[in-house]
Structure formats: structure tokens, C-alpha cells
Amino acid sequence: MIKIENVSKTFGVKKAVDNLNLEIASGQIYGFLGPNGAGKSTTIKMIVGMLKQDSGKISIDGIDTLENPIESKKKFAFVPDSPEIYDTMSGRQYLNFIADVFEMDVKTRVENIKKYSEIFEMESSLDTLISAYSHGMKQKIVLIGALIHNPELLILDEPMVGLDAKSSFRLKNIMRERADDGKTIFFSTHVMEVAEKLCDRIAIINKGVIIAEGSLDEIKEKAHESGSLEKIFLELTE
């Protein structure tokens, strides 16, 4: 679903991403891990089109993100680590705006808005202005917007940040269900326990370079370590 080939990105004299190669297949929950400043967010921003890579190629479902940016964006939904959205809209107006962008019919949008607003316990706040939302409520409304049009690919940057325990649990269930249904989830997280329990495959990036990639068992085998993912992560990145 996502193919990254020889991708690099430099800011001034700092190489944020250095000749990155990754391939994420459909039907997987793929965790993208790394310490602060490792290149995670830069990579994600290049995938979704917020940044342009200096070299290399990124494709989503076979579509080059630079050559066909609109077509590639139709394939995914993106939830950033900081939900900066339209404060002057109500939650319902925002969700209908997203539904319009993806040309959803009225019946499907109404059903899906109802479904996901109930899952994330936002139904009573849909007609409140987003400016009155807490950080967690903004995170929930962005997640609902990402899910209502049923994308083949979900790209999530630290999606659990700001969510209460119940919403985090329900989001993890949704991610698993979608992957089991053949869809793809690519997400970054600092929470090693979440990655260890949830991910089918994992990549660890440090200083712009992939230093480990594979299933948890494969990473443990390559690292000659049988401990937790957190322990392996700390040893590899230090």
C-alpha cells in the first residue's frame, strides 16, 4: 500500500531522513517508532504531501505522491499529532465538510457520523463549536473525520495522545478490525507497549535511518534480545 524508495530530506545542514526505504503491505498495522527528532514526523509529512522529499519516490497503492497528489490523497486519511482544525465550525459541520471532500452520499455519511460519534462518545457535542472542545475532543473529532469515509489507508501520528483510556481502547479495536478487513494502518507512537501488542510489523528510525524493521519476533532475533520492545528500542537507539 505504501512504498518508499530511496527517500531523503534535508533541512539546512541537517539530514532529517537519509535514503529511506520501506514497504507497507495491505492488511497490516505498521508501527513507526523512533526517539524525538529521529525523522518520524518528517517521513509522515512527506507521505501525506505536507513536505516534498529532496530525492526518492513515495507511492500509495501504486500512485506516485508527487506526480498525482490528488489521486494519492483519495486513498488515505491522515490524523496529525496536533489536531489543528476549523475552530469556527461545529463538530458536525466539520465532519460534513470532510464527507463533501470525499464525495460521500448523504445516507452513508449520516450513518457513519452516528456510528463513530457514538463509539467516541461525541454525539452530544457534535453541534458545539470546535473552539469549545478540549484537546481530547478535538482528537476524537479528527479521528471520526478520518474514519467516516472508510479509507483504504489510515496514517496516524501519535493517535493516542490526548485520548482517554476508553477511547484509546476503542481506537485500537478499530485499527485491528480494519487491518483484519484488508485495510492498512501506518502509525507512529512513543508508547512501546501499544506497538508491541498491536503491530504486525515495526520499523525503528533513528537519526533519519531505519535501524530495525520486521515483525516483533524478527526484530528480537536480529537484536539477539528476548526482552520487551521497550528494552530493544532503548538499546538500539542509544
Secondary structure by P-SEA (a helix, b strand, c coil): cbbbcbbbbbccccccccbbbbbbbcccbbbbbbcccccaaaaaaaaaccccccbbbbbcccccccccaaaaaaacccccccccccccccaaaaaaaaaaaacccaaaaaaaaaaaaaaaccccccccccccccaaaaaaaaaaaaccccccbbbbccccccccaaaaaaaaaaaaaaaaacbbbbbccccaaaaaacccbbbbbccccccccccaaaaaaaacccccaaaaaaaaac
